[in-house]
Amino acid sequence: MIRILHQIFRTGIVTEPLPAEAEAEIQELGAKLEDAVRRRFRRSLTIRAVDAGSCNGCELEIHAINNPIYNCERFGIHFTASPRFADMLLVTGPVSRNMEIALKRTYNAAPPPKLVVAVGDCGCNGGIFGESYASLGSIDKAIPVDACIHGCPPAPAAILKGILKAIIGISL
């Protein structure tokens, strides 16, 4: 155990910082997001990420907003494994016919008022998968959507902007 700790201290931080202009954008966006989360959700927004049949490109970008570089927790955003504790559902991918019932159950399990954000082109309009025998297409064919984040996959900054758009777009 001590050998591992020595290795950690010798190695130090190995992540690369964002470019200065990107860091400035994230800081500005984060300040707005933190203010909106504080006003609307009393300091903490809890998100449940749901994969409705995607290629996992959007999931990688969602995980990136929670890594040490973007660190969405500093803005009051937390992820949960249970929809029962979620304020927002972040849904990716076209809704496959096999996931339709599970997505509806997840939506119904989230307490009101709940927000739904469609992430990626597949979630917004079906993307390259579209509608077929295996896919319903966009997420709004299964559950109501409050905001869409376009991109294939969208960048982490775009995901944070989409979350902000969904929070601000709600009337109290």
N, C-alpha and C positions, 0 to 999 in steps of 0.2 A: 504494500500500500504506500509506504513512504517513497519507494522507487517511482511509483506512478506520479505522486505529488511533485517530486523533484523534476520529472520530465515535463510536467505541466508548467512549472515555473521557468524552466529553461527555454521552453518553446515560446511562451508568451502568447500574445494575440496574433492569430494568423489570418484573420479576415481583412479584406481591403475596404477602406472607407469609400463611400460614394463620392463621385466628383462634386466639387464645391457647388455648382449650379443645381445639381440634383438634390444635394443635402439642403440647400436653401429652400427649394420647392417643397420638400418633405416637411421641413420645419414650419413653413408658412401654412401648409395644408394641415399639419398636425395641430397647430394652434387653433385653427378654425374647427377642426374635428373635436378637439378636447373641449372647447367651449360649447359646441352643440351637444355633445354627449353629457356634459355636466348639467346643462339646462334641461334636456329632455329626459335623461335616464338617471339622474341623481348620481353622477360620477362614474358610472360603469355601464357599458354596452356589452351584452353577452351574445355571441354569435354561434350558431350551429351551422357548420358547413355540410351540405348535402350533395352527393354526387348522384345525379339522376341518369347517368349513362354516358359520361364524357370520356375523352381520350386521356384524361389526367393532366393535360397541359395547364388548364386553369387552376387545378388543385396545387400544382407546383408554385404558381404565382401567389395563391392564397397562403400557402405555407411561408412564402418569402416575406409577406407583410408581418409575419410573427417571428422572423429570424432576428439576430442581433443588429443587422444593418438597418432595417426599417423599424423594428421594435414597436408594433402597434399597441402594446400594453402601456407604453408611456403616455398614450393618448386616452387611456381608459377603455380600450377594447380588449375583451377576453373571449376565448373560444371555450365551448362546452361540448361534452359528448352527448348530452341529453337535450332534446327539444323542449322538455318541460321547464327548463331554466333559461331558455333562449328568448331574447328580445327580437332577434333578426335571424332569418334563414338566408344563407348565402348559397344559392343553388347553381350548379354547373351542369353543362351538357344538355343534349336534347333528351327529353323524357322518353326513355325506352318503355315499351309496353309492360315489361316485367317490373319496372320501378314505379309505375303510375300509382298503384295502391299504396306502396310504401311511402311515396312522396306525400300523398294526401293524408296518410296517417300521421306523418311527421308534422305537417302543417296543422292538423287538428290538435295535436298534442302540445303545440306551442301556445302559451297563454296570450290572450289578447291584452293590449293591442300589439299585433305582430307585424313586422316588416318582412317583405320578401324581395331579395335582390337577385336578378338573373345575371350570372357572370359569363362572359364570353359570347361570341356570335352564336354558338350552338344553343345556349340558353335563351338568347334574345329572339332568334328567328329560325332556329333549327340548324343553322350553319350548313356545312357540307353534307350533313346527314339528312336534313329536311324531314319530310313526312314520308313514312313508308309502312310496310307491314310490321316492322319492328320498332318504329319510332313515332311518337305523337308529334314531334317537332319541338317547338318552343315551350318554355315552362308555363306560360300563361294559358296553355291549352289544358293544364291540369289544375293549377292553383293561381290565385290572383297575384300579380307582380306589381311592386311599388316602384322599382327602378331597374334599369338595364345598364350593364357595363359592357360596351362593345369592345371587340378585339379578339384576336385568335393567337395566343391568349393575351388578355389585357395585362399591362405592366402593373406592378404593385402600386405605383402612384395612382394609376387609373382606378384600381380597386378601392383605394382609400377615398378618392374623389367620388366614386359611385356610392360608397357608404355614406359620405357626407350629404350627397344629393338626396338619398333616401330619408335621412334623418331630418333634413331641412324641409323636404317636400311634404312632411306630415303636418296636418293642421291639428292643433290641440283642442 
